[in-house]
Amino acid sequence: MTTIAERCLSLIANQKALSVETLRPDQTLEELQFDSLDKVTLVFDIEEEFHLSISDAELAQLHTLGDIINGVTRKATEAA
């Protein structure tokens, strides 16, 4: 079974045509050349993949890949 972290990293890698193996939880979205439109697109992809909703306030708190993984894990756990 694929973990939440693997699924998140896959979405991030696909959006920027990166290799999942090169991604680290401490990397920032800025380091990966994500602009504001890329971030919104990523949030839409995450919401669709995990069937959850991410508010603008929550989006503003997502700076690193670890933040994304932890946030999605927390929201998925709350929804279960």
N, CA, C and O atoms as a printed pandas DataFrame, in Angstrom:
     atom_number atom_name residue_name chain_id  residue_number  x_coord  y_coord  z_coord
0              1         N          MET        A               1    0.843   -1.181    0.000
1              2        CA          MET        A               1    0.000    0.000    0.000
2              3         C          MET        A               1    0.890    1.247    0.000
3              4         O          MET        A               1    1.923    1.281    0.668
4              5         N          THR        A               2    0.488    2.243   -0.736
5              6        CA          THR        A               2    1.233    3.486   -0.823
6              7         C          THR        A               2    0.886    4.380    0.363
7              8         O          THR        A               2   -0.285    4.545    0.703
8              9         N          THR        A               3    1.901    4.947    0.981
9             10        CA          THR        A               3    1.678    5.804    2.139
10            11         C          THR        A               3    1.247    7.203    1.695
11            12         O          THR        A               3    1.382    7.568    0.527
12            13         N          ILE        A               4    0.733    7.965    2.636
13            14        CA          ILE        A               4    0.352    9.344    2.356
14            15         C          ILE        A               4    1.571   10.126    1.886
15            16         O          ILE        A               4    1.481   10.907    0.938
16            17         N          ALA        A               5    2.708    9.922    2.542
17            18        CA          ALA        A               5    3.934   10.637    2.161
18            19         C          ALA        A               5    4.321   10.323    0.722
19            20         O          ALA        A               5    4.659   11.229   -0.039
20            21         N          GLU        A               6    4.275    9.070    0.349
21            22        CA          GLU        A               6    4.629    8.673   -1.024
22            23         C          GLU        A               6    3.672    9.291   -2.033
23            24         O          GLU        A               6    4.091    9.742   -3.099
24            25         N          ARG        A               7    2.399    9.310   -1.701
25            26        CA          ARG        A               7    1.408    9.895   -2.607
26            27         C          ARG        A               7    1.607   11.396   -2.745
27            28         O          ARG        A               7    1.506   11.935   -3.848
28            29         N          CYS        A               8    1.889   12.080   -1.638
29            30        CA          CYS        A               8    2.149   13.528   -1.683
30            31         C          CYS        A               8    3.388   13.825   -2.522
31            32         O          CYS        A               8    3.365   14.704   -3.384
32            33         N          LEU        A               9    4.460   13.096   -2.268
33            34        CA          LEU        A               9    5.693   13.325   -3.010
34            35         C          LEU        A               9    5.512   13.034   -4.493
35            36         O          LEU        A               9    6.102   13.706   -5.338
36            37         N          SER        A              10    4.710   12.051   -4.802
37            38        CA          SER        A              10    4.428   11.737   -6.204
38            39         C          SER        A              10    3.693   12.893   -6.883
39            40         O          SER        A              10    4.015   13.250   -8.017
40            41         N          LEU        A              11    2.712   13.478   -6.199
41            42        CA          LEU        A              11    1.985   14.622   -6.759
42            43         C          LEU        A              11    2.929   15.804   -6.987
43            44         O          LEU        A              11    2.860   16.470   -8.020
44            45         N          ILE        A              12    3.798   16.058   -6.030
45            46        CA          ILE        A              12    4.759   17.156   -6.145
46            47         C          ILE        A              12    5.716   16.897   -7.300
47            48         O          ILE        A              12    5.959   17.783   -8.121
48            49         N          ALA        A              13    6.254   15.697   -7.365
49            50        CA          ALA        A              13    7.202   15.352   -8.426
50            51         C          ALA        A              13    6.552   15.458   -9.805
51            52         O          ALA        A              13    7.155   15.981  -10.742
52            53         N          ASN        A              14    5.335   14.965   -9.924
53            54        CA          ASN        A              14    4.648   15.011  -11.219
54            55         C          ASN        A              14    4.405   16.433  -11.680
55            56         O          ASN        A              14    4.514   16.728  -12.870
56            57         N          GLN        A              15    4.078   17.316  -10.753
57            58        CA          GLN        A              15    3.773   18.691  -11.134
58            59         C          GLN        A              15    4.990   19.408  -11.702
59            60         O          GLN        A              15    4.854   20.236  -12.602
60            61         N          LYS        A              16    6.169   19.105  -11.192
61            62        CA          LYS        A              16    7.387   19.790  -11.625
62            63         C          LYS        A              16    8.318   18.881  -12.433
63            64         O          LYS        A              16    9.472   19.236  -12.675
64            65         N          ALA        A              17    7.829   17.723  -12.845
65            66        CA          ALA        A              17    8.626   16.767  -13.631
66            67         C          ALA        A              17    9.954   16.453  -12.934
67            68         O          ALA        A              17   11.023   16.512  -13.542
68            69         N          LEU        A              18    9.858   16.119  -11.647
69            70        CA          LEU        A              18   11.020   15.771  -10.845
70            71         C          LEU        A              18   10.991   14.285  -10.515
71            72         O          LEU        A              18    9.957   13.629  -10.644
72            73         N          SER        A              19   12.115   13.770  -10.095
73            74        CA          SER        A              19   12.184   12.400   -9.618
74            75         C          SER        A              19   11.814   12.380   -8.139
75            76         O          SER        A              19   12.338   13.172   -7.356
76            77         N          VAL        A              20   10.924   11.489   -7.759
77            78        CA          VAL        A              20   10.506   11.378   -6.358
78            79         C          VAL        A              20   11.716   11.123   -5.464
79            80         O          VAL        A              20   11.762   11.604   -4.332
80            81         N          GLU        A              21   12.682   10.380   -5.959
81            82        CA          GLU        A              21   13.857   10.024   -5.172
82            83         C          GLU        A              21   14.699   11.244   -4.785
83            84         O          GLU        A              21   15.472   11.180   -3.829
84            85         N          THR        A              22   14.560   12.341   -5.510
85            86        CA          THR        A              22   15.353   13.533   -5.221
86            87         C          THR        A              22   14.698   14.438   -4.182
87            88         O          THR        A              22   15.324   15.386   -3.709
88            89         N          LEU        A              23   13.459   14.160   -3.825
89            90        CA          LEU        A              23   12.718   15.014   -2.902
90            91         C          LEU        A              23   13.007   14.650   -1.450
91            92         O          LEU        A              23   13.141   13.477   -1.101
92            93         N          ARG        A              24   13.101   15.697   -0.598
93            94        CA          ARG        A              24   13.339   15.521    0.830
94            95         C          ARG        A              24   12.312   16.328    1.615
95            96         O          ARG        A              24   11.908   17.402    1.170
96            97         N          PRO        A              25   11.885   15.836    2.767
97            98        CA          PRO        A              25   10.876   16.554    3.560
98            99         C          PRO        A              25   11.289   17.963    3.977
99           100         O          PRO        A              25   10.423   18.808    4.204
100          101         N          ASP        A              26   12.589   18.237    4.082
101          102        CA          ASP        A              26   13.029   19.564    4.509
102          103         C          ASP        A              26   13.112   20.577    3.367
103          104         O          ASP        A              26   13.394   21.751    3.605
104          105         N          GLN        A              27   12.871   20.141    2.140
105          106        CA          GLN        A              27   12.906   21.069    1.003
106          107         C          GLN        A              27   11.690   21.984    1.022
107          108         O          GLN        A              27   10.583   21.566    1.361
108          109         N          THR        A              28   11.917   23.235    0.654
109          110        CA          THR        A              28   10.806   24.172    0.558
110          111         C          THR        A              28   10.239   24.147   -0.855
111          112         O          THR        A              28   10.901   23.745   -1.811
112          113         N          LEU        A              29    8.997   24.589   -0.952
113          114        CA          LEU        A              29    8.379   24.682   -2.273
114          115         C          LEU        A              29    9.130   25.693   -3.134
115          116         O          LEU        A              29    9.225   25.524   -4.350
116          117         N          GLU        A              30    9.658   26.730   -2.520
117          118        CA          GLU        A              30   10.423   27.731   -3.256
118          119         C          GLU        A              30   11.683   27.121   -3.865
119          120         O          GLU        A              30   12.042   27.438   -5.000
120          121         N          GLU        A              31   12.355   26.247   -3.116
121          122        CA          GLU        A              31   13.547   25.566   -3.639
122          123         C          GLU        A              31   13.212   24.768   -4.894
123          124         O          GLU        A              31   14.047   24.618   -5.786
124          125         N          LEU        A              32   11.994   24.262   -4.955
125          126        CA          LEU        A              32   11.566   23.450   -6.096
126          127         C          LEU        A              32   10.914   24.296   -7.187
127          128         O          LEU        A              32   10.310   23.767   -8.120
128          129         N          GLN        A              33   11.043   25.630   -7.056
129          130        CA          GLN        A              33   10.537   26.571   -8.062
130          131         C          GLN        A              33    9.012   26.601   -8.161
131          132         O          GLN        A              33    8.463   26.812   -9.242
132          133         N          PHE        A              34    8.327   26.388   -7.027
133          134        CA          PHE        A              34    6.869   26.499   -7.001
134          135         C          PHE        A              34    6.502   27.962   -6.828
135          136         O          PHE        A              34    6.941   28.601   -5.872
136          137         N          ASP        A              35    5.706   28.497   -7.736
137          138        CA          ASP        A              35    5.178   29.843   -7.551
138          139         C          ASP        A              35    3.776   29.722   -6.963
139          140         O          ASP        A              35    3.317   28.617   -6.677
140          141         N          SER        A              36    3.098   30.845   -6.784
141          142        CA          SER        A              36    1.792   30.813   -6.124
142          143         C          SER        A              36    0.775   29.994   -6.921
143          144         O          SER        A              36   -0.044   29.296   -6.325
144          145         N          LEU        A              37    0.807   30.064   -8.238
145          146        CA          LEU        A              37   -0.111   29.269   -9.055
146          147         C          LEU        A              37    0.192   27.779   -8.916
147          148         O          LEU        A              37   -0.725   26.962   -8.827
148          149         N          ASP        A              38    1.470   27.429   -8.897
149          150        CA          ASP        A              38    1.856   26.026   -8.698
150          151         C          ASP        A              38    1.338   25.495   -7.364
151          152         O          ASP        A              38    0.875   24.358   -7.276
152          153         N          LYS        A              39    1.421   26.330   -6.324
153          154        CA          LYS        A              39    0.952   25.908   -5.001
154          155         C          LYS        A              39   -0.547   25.649   -5.012
155          156         O          LYS        A              39   -1.016   24.664   -4.442
156          157         N          VAL        A              40   -1.296   26.530   -5.657
157          158        CA          VAL        A              40   -2.748   26.355   -5.722
158          159         C          VAL        A              40   -3.080   25.089   -6.510
159          160         O          VAL        A              40   -3.956   24.322   -6.112
160          161         N          THR        A              41   -2.394   24.872   -7.609
161          162        CA          THR        A              41   -2.612   23.665   -8.409
162          163         C          THR        A              41   -2.294   22.416   -7.589
163          164         O          THR        A              41   -3.028   21.429   -7.641
164          165         N          LEU        A              42   -1.203   22.463   -6.835
165          166        CA          LEU        A              42   -0.831   21.333   -5.984
166          167         C          LEU        A              42   -1.903   21.062   -4.939
167          168         O          LEU        A              42   -2.243   19.908   -4.682
168          169         N          VAL        A              43   -2.434   22.115   -4.338
169          170        CA          VAL        A              43   -3.495   21.943   -3.340
170          171         C          VAL        A              43   -4.722   21.293   -3.973
171          172         O          VAL        A              43   -5.322   20.399   -3.376
172          173         N          PHE        A              44   -5.101   21.728   -5.169
173          174        CA          PHE        A              44   -6.238   21.101   -5.856
174          175         C          PHE        A              44   -5.966   19.612   -6.081
175          176         O          PHE        A              44   -6.846   18.778   -5.867
176          177         N          ASP        A              45   -4.747   19.281   -6.511
177          178        CA          ASP        A              45   -4.388   17.878   -6.740
178          179         C          ASP        A              45   -4.461   17.080   -5.440
179          180         O          ASP        A              45   -4.956   15.953   -5.427
180          181         N          ILE        A              46   -3.969   17.663   -4.352
181          182        CA          ILE        A              46   -3.997   16.982   -3.057
182          183         C          ILE        A              46   -5.436   16.787   -2.586
183          184         O          ILE        A              46   -5.804   15.715   -2.105
184          185         N          GLU        A              47   -6.241   17.837   -2.731
185          186        CA          GLU        A              47   -7.644   17.731   -2.315
186          187         C          GLU        A              47   -8.357   16.629   -3.088
187          188         O          GLU        A              47   -9.143   15.873   -2.517
188          189         N          GLU        A              48   -8.087   16.538   -4.373
189          190        CA          GLU        A              48   -8.721   15.503   -5.198
190          191         C          GLU        A              48   -8.205   14.112   -4.837
191          192         O          GLU        A              48   -8.986   13.168   -4.725
192          193         N          GLU        A              49   -6.905   13.989   -4.656
193          194        CA          GLU        A              49   -6.289   12.688   -4.350
194          195         C          GLU        A              49   -6.763   12.127   -3.017
195          196         O          GLU        A              49   -7.016   10.929   -2.890
196          197         N          PHE        A              50   -6.882   13.013   -2.013
197          198        CA          PHE        A              50   -7.182   12.556   -0.658
198          199         C          PHE        A              50   -8.611   12.846   -0.211
199          200         O          PHE        A              50   -8.984   12.524    0.917
200          201         N          HIS        A              51   -9.405   13.446   -1.075
201          202        CA          HIS        A              51  -10.807   13.752   -0.762
202          203         C          HIS        A              51  -10.922   14.579    0.526
203          204         O          HIS        A              51  -11.663   14.232    1.445
204          205         N          LEU        A              52  -10.171   15.677    0.561
205          206        CA          LEU        A              52  -10.232   16.576    1.701
206          207         C          LEU        A              52  -10.167   18.016    1.209
207          208         O          LEU        A              52   -9.946   18.268    0.025
208          209         N          SER        A              53  -10.359   18.949    2.122
209          210        CA          SER        A              53  -10.358   20.369    1.782
210          211         C          SER        A              53   -9.258   21.084    2.564
211          212         O          SER        A              53   -9.081   20.863    3.762
212          213         N          ILE        A              54   -8.527   21.942    1.863
213          214        CA          ILE        A              54   -7.458   22.714    2.482
214          215         C          ILE        A              54   -7.826   24.188    2.366
215          216         O          ILE        A              54   -8.017   24.701    1.263
216          217         N          SER        A              55   -7.925   24.862    3.497
217          218        CA          SER        A              55   -8.305   26.278    3.505
218          219         C          SER        A              55   -7.122   27.156    3.088
219          220         O          SER        A              55   -5.979   26.701    3.047
220          221         N          ASP        A              56   -7.415   28.408    2.784
221          222        CA          ASP        A              56   -6.362   29.363    2.437
222          223         C          ASP        A              56   -5.399   29.547    3.601
223          224         O          ASP        A              56   -4.192   29.677    3.397
224          225         N          ALA        A              57   -5.928   29.559    4.819
225          226        CA          ALA        A              57   -5.073   29.702    6.004
226          227         C          ALA        A              57   -4.125   28.505    6.138
227          228         O          ALA        A              57   -2.952   28.665    6.478
228          229         N          GLU        A              58   -4.648   27.308    5.866
229          230        CA          GLU        A              58   -3.799   26.116    5.924
230          231         C          GLU        A              58   -2.763   26.141    4.811
231          232         O          GLU        A              58   -1.617   25.744    5.020
232          233         N          LEU        A              59   -3.156   26.601    3.638
233          234        CA          LEU        A              59   -2.231   26.703    2.511
234          235         C          LEU        A              59   -1.068   27.624    2.860
235          236         O          LEU        A              59    0.075   27.347    2.498
236          237         N          ALA        A              60   -1.351   28.700    3.551
237          238        CA          ALA        A              60   -0.311   29.664    3.923
238          239         C          ALA        A              60    0.721   29.058    4.875
239          240         O          ALA        A              60    1.838   29.565    4.977
240          241         N          GLN        A              61    0.361   27.985    5.567
241          242        CA          GLN        A              61    1.268   27.333    6.513
242          243         C          GLN        A              61    2.138   26.250    5.873
243          244         O          GLN        A              61    2.999   25.676    6.541
244          245         N          LEU        A              62    1.925   25.968    4.603
245          246        CA          LEU        A              62    2.672   24.907    3.917
246          247         C          LEU        A              62    3.909   25.495    3.243
247          248         O          LEU        A              62    3.815   26.138    2.198
248          249         N          HIS        A              63    5.068   25.265    3.857
249          250        CA          HIS        A              63    6.309   25.809    3.322
250          251         C          HIS        A              63    7.259   24.714    2.837
251          252         O          HIS        A              63    7.930   24.877    1.818
252          253         N          THR        A              64    7.314   23.608    3.563
253          254        CA          THR        A              64    8.220   22.523    3.193
254          255         C          THR        A              64    7.413   21.300    2.756
255          256         O          THR        A              64    6.203   21.228    2.973
256          257         N          LEU        A              65    8.092   20.360    2.147
257          258        CA          LEU        A              65    7.414   19.119    1.758
258          259         C          LEU        A              65    6.942   18.381    3.001
259          260         O          LEU        A              65    5.894   17.737    2.981
260          261         N          GLY        A              66    7.710   18.470    4.080
261          262        CA          GLY        A              66    7.294   17.868    5.349
262          263         C          GLY        A              66    6.015   18.490    5.881
263          264         O          GLY        A              66    5.162   17.792    6.429
264          265         N          ASP        A              67    5.877   19.822    5.719
265          266        CA          ASP        A              67    4.643   20.494    6.138
266          267         C          ASP        A              67    3.444   19.913    5.384
267          268         O          ASP        A              67    2.387   19.673    5.966
268          269         N          ILE        A              68    3.627   19.696    4.095
269          270        CA          ILE        A              68    2.539   19.151    3.275
270          271         C          ILE        A              68    2.186   17.748    3.737
271          272         O          ILE        A              68    1.015   17.433    3.950
272          273         N          ILE        A              69    3.191   16.917    3.891
273          274        CA          ILE        A              69    2.956   15.528    4.306
274          275         C          ILE        A              69    2.274   15.488    5.672
275          276         O          ILE        A              69    1.296   14.763    5.857
276          277         N          ASN        A              70    2.784   16.260    6.625
277          278        CA          ASN        A              70    2.191   16.274    7.973
278          279         C          ASN        A              70    0.772   16.830    7.960
279          280         O          ASN        A              70   -0.104   16.308    8.650
280          281         N          GLY        A              71    0.540   17.876    7.189
281          282        CA          GLY        A              71   -0.795   18.460    7.105
282          283         C          GLY        A              71   -1.809   17.507    6.505
283          284         O          GLY        A              71   -2.925   17.375    7.008
284          285         N          VAL        A              72   -1.415   16.840    5.424
285          286        CA          VAL        A              72   -2.332   15.897    4.781
286          287         C          VAL        A              72   -2.575   14.706    5.700
287          288         O          VAL        A              72   -3.703   14.225    5.802
288          289         N          THR        A              73   -1.541   14.230    6.363
289          290        CA          THR        A              73   -1.688   13.109    7.304
290          291         C          THR        A              73   -2.662   13.484    8.412
291          292         O          THR        A              73   -3.544   12.700    8.759
292          293         N          ARG        A              74   -2.502   14.687    8.969
293          294        CA          ARG        A              74   -3.384   15.143   10.052
294          295         C          ARG        A              74   -4.838   15.246    9.570
295          296         O          ARG        A              74   -5.754   14.773   10.241
296          297         N          LYS        A              75   -5.040   15.867    8.404
297          298        CA          LYS        A              75   -6.409   16.028    7.889
298          299         C          LYS        A              75   -7.023   14.677    7.530
299          300         O          LYS        A              75   -8.214   14.464    7.761
300          301         N          ALA        A              76   -6.244   13.774    6.976
301          302        CA          ALA        A              76   -6.759   12.448    6.624
302          303         C          ALA        A              76   -7.144   11.675    7.884
303          304         O          ALA        A              76   -8.140   10.952    7.892
304          305         N          THR        A              77   -6.356   11.829    8.946
305          306        CA          THR        A              77   -6.652   11.162   10.213
306          307         C          THR        A              77   -7.921   11.736   10.832
307          308         O          THR        A              77   -8.752   10.996   11.358
308          309         N          GLU        A              78   -8.069   13.073   10.765
309          310        CA          GLU        A              78   -9.271   13.716   11.309
310          311         C          GLU        A              78  -10.513   13.278   10.558
311          312         O          GLU        A              78  -11.580   13.131   11.154
312          313         N          ALA        A              79  -10.383   13.068    9.251
313          314        CA          ALA        A              79  -11.534   12.698    8.423
314          315         C          ALA        A              79  -11.949   11.248    8.633
315          316         O          ALA        A              79  -13.098   10.881    8.385
316          317         N          ALA        A              80  -11.009   10.429    9.091
317          318        CA          ALA        A              80  -11.302    8.998    9.255
318          319         C          ALA        A              80  -12.119    8.714   10.483
319          320         O          ALA        A              80  -12.444    7.558   10.754
